Amino acid sequence: MLHSPREQTAPEAPKLPKLHFWQIWSLCFGFAGIQFCFALQNANVSRIFQSLGASVEDIPILWVAAPITGLLIQPIVGYLSDNTWNRFGRRRPFLIAGAFAAATALLVMPNSTELWMAAAMLWILDASLNVMLGPSVALVGDMLPEEQRSSGFSMQSFFIGVSAVVASAMPWTLNHWFDVTNTTAGKAIPDSVTYAFYIGAAIVLFTVLWTCVSTREYSPEQLQREKHSLGEKWQDTYNAAKNQPRFLRQGTLFTLSGALATLAVLALALDKKLLILTLGIVGYGAFQLLAANMYRRRKYRNGLYQIMHDILEMPTTMRQLAVVQFFTWFALFSLWIYGTPAVASFHFGASDANSALYNEGANWVGILFATYNGFAALAAIAIPWMISAIGIQRAHILNLVLGAGAMLSFLWIRDPQWLLVSMVAMGFAWASILAIPYSILTCTLPQHKMGTYAGIFNLFIVIPQILASSLLALVVHHLFAGQAIYVLGLAGLLLLVAAGATCFVRIESAPAEAAGSAAI
């Protein structure tokens, strides 16, 4: 494992050469496979779990693998991809390893015979996608000069929309166009889902390997001379004297409060899903105490200390965006976790996961997901105009309100065909969620820590997912009397809260064109 030089003082070199259209196309092509996997996962994993015997109340806890892997992997991979080099490159080793692991999980998951096996494959799949996600975005920043980055991110946005539409509709397409079986007897996965996952495995391998083979990364020395991505290593001021007592104080507080909450859950015989929350609090406190110990031993130059330091030293705008992200992604995960059982039971009148009517409803959810992803691709073109007309902050507020209306409409629209109209509004919200927060954020981050901070920012996506996985089952059981449709109404209210929180985000100057093309 080779590390780039810590400090270099080289004369100014010419800017990175511009890439032509097909080079940019190849550079971004791997993102199509990654998004294809995400779309298959979001639209079909709950269906797989229910086909293997999971109840509606069990679904959130089975999804917990995804956020936990993202919570642990994204900051680590972001840090490593910023700082580690070997003969295969800087970002490509993560892409190659992640693609093979994701393909394996996609091949095995639909052949699962037990619920635990499918849950384990979800863990592997989501870990693999998290390994690829950050480096695939950072690779565009590494390879393109500044004047071409908007073109690169626009290409990624195109692949996001197209692959999500195709993947979300894949089981429905196989059933209706190719007469692939859509129902099964007993605990088995329908062939339409199985073949869709096989196709996904082939696509993620082909697209990611195409990008890795066709793209030759620049050397550390080239990027250092360009002052392009590496920055100047180890030149940060770590505020060690200030952060030492903060690490001790907050670490002690989180560890003790998490431990007391854990004991309360056990002593009061509360739902064991709450242990995910309480033990997570303990873990975060323990990491802060470990960082304090590293300070005492003067060990600053390691990934764990730097990540914990950067969490404490987040820019103000990033902290404000964290609140917006929390409520936004809690709402999104509510849709993804409960979209299938909600629509199948409320709009199709079916609760038996093995019935033809239920699977017809599940396929229709795939169409709804494909629809909002398709309109998101179109909305990405319109969003820069919205920003020019009303500003980036108001544009995001408006789009979140549109998403809230889409979610609330599930409660009063009874004909599932009319839900397609709601998905038009949801498409604008989804495009905005993928683009605008990152456009605002990147103006506040040091270039050489972009990967690390992108991983930390991802915490405000996965933490609400962990909360959703832990709490939604309790909410459905105790407050909603087992009616999953009300979770979608709750999602609408949370998007309204996110829109309100956006009003308090401090906006720094950012180019309008980036907002429509920085989707991650």
Summary of the structure (lengths in Angstrom):
residues: 520
radius of gyration: 22.7
end to end distance: 28.1
largest distance: 69.8
contacts: 1931
relative contact order: 0.15
helix: 76%
strand: 1%
